[in-house]
Amino acid sequence: MLKQSVGKIGGVEIGRVLDSSLIGETMQAWFPDFDREAVKPHEHWLCPRHYDAESGHFNMPCIAGLLCVNGHNVLIDTCMGKS
């Protein structure tokens, strides 16, 4: 059983492992066509945890998926973190 399960599909339990977080990137750097006006109606739930409207920075967590299948743990590494 996973300590922090995200969900379950059939007999497969799904979890996640935080590898790192890309803090300091701006929306404009990742998404050149980013439109701040289109995001403004969503700032009430985005800010401050996911997006800093004043600086344009956003939090991008890099996670690995963890599956528990028949007592075996399977790590799915997305290769987005530092290591």
N, C-alpha and C positions, 0 to 999 in steps of 0.2 A: 504494500500500500504506500502511495506517495504522501509525503508530509503536507505538501501544498498542491493539491490536485486542482486543475483548471476545469476538468470535466471528464466524462466517461462516454465511450462509444462501445456498446456491447460489453465485452470483457476487457477492453483496453482502457486503462486509466491514463489520462493526459496531464502532464505537468510542464513547467518551464523553469529554466535556470538562467538567471541574469548573468551575462558574461561581462558586459561593460555598458556604458552609456555615452553616446556621442553628444556631449553638452558643449555648446558654444558654436554650433553650426547655425547658419541663418537659413530661413526658408528660401530666400532669394538665391543662395549658393546652391542648394539642392534642386530647387524648382524655379528655373529662370522665368517662367511665365506666372509666378506666384502673384496673386491679386489680393492685397490686404483688405480691400473693400468687400470681397467675397467671403472673407473669414470673419469679419467683424460681427456678424450675427451669431457666431459660434464661440466668441471669446468668453462668454459666461461659463462655459464648461471646459474650454481649453486652457484658460489662464488660471492660476500661474503654473499648474503642474506640468502641462504639456507645451505651453507656448508663452513667450514673453512678448507681448504686443509692442512694448516700447522699443526693445532692441531688435526684434525680429528673430531671436534665437528660439530654438525648440529642442526638446529632449527626445533623443532617438535611442531607446534601449535596444541593445543587441542581446538577443536571447537564443538559447538552444532549447529544442523541444525534448521532452523526456516522456517516454512511453513505458508503462509497466504492463507487460504481456505475459500471462501465465507464469508469474514470478520472476521474469527476466526484465531487466531495465535496458531500454534502448535509447541512446542519446542521439539526437538529430542535430548536428552542428551546422549552423547556417554560414559559418566562416566569415562573420561580419565583425567579430571582436578583435581585441588586440593580440591574442595568442593563437 
